Amino acid sequence: MRRSDCEGDWREVLGPDVALLHSLAHIPQFAPGAAGWSPIPSTLRG
């Protein structure tokens, strides 16, 4: 199943309670490099 096939299902199940959800954090991804681990720019917020 592709992500887009089920993306909205959880919202339908929660119904009006979906308005109670709030994002708690964003976790960027990191990649190893010559100088150690560095964040992947496309995964940084804003």
C-alpha positions in Angstrom: 0.0 0.0 0.0 1.4 3.4 -0.9 1.5 6.2 1.7 -0.9 8.3 -0.3 -3.5 5.5 -0.3 -3.9 5.6 3.5 -2.8 9.2 4.3 -6.3 10.5 5.1 -7.7 7.4 6.8 -6.6 8.3 10.4 -8.2 11.7 10.1 -11.5 10.1 9.1 -11.4 7.7 12.0 -10.7 10.5 14.5 -13.5 12.7 13.1 -13.8 16.0 15.0 -11.2 14.9 17.5 -8.5 15.4 14.8 -8.6 19.2 15.8 -7.2 18.2 19.2 -3.9 16.9 17.7 -0.8 19.1 17.9 2.7 18.4 16.5 5.2 18.0 19.3 8.5 18.1 17.3 10.3 17.7 14.1 13.3 15.3 13.9 15.8 16.1 11.1 17.7 13.2 9.5 21.5 13.0 9.5 24.1 11.5 7.2 27.7 10.5 7.8 30.4 12.7 6.3 34.1 13.2 6.4 33.8 15.5 9.4 31.2 13.4 11.2 27.4 13.4 11.1 25.6 16.4 9.4 21.9 17.2 9.1 20.4 16.5 5.7 19.3 20.0 4.5 16.0 18.9 2.9 14.9 17.4 6.3 15.3 20.6 8.2 12.2 22.6 9.0 11.7 26.2 7.7 
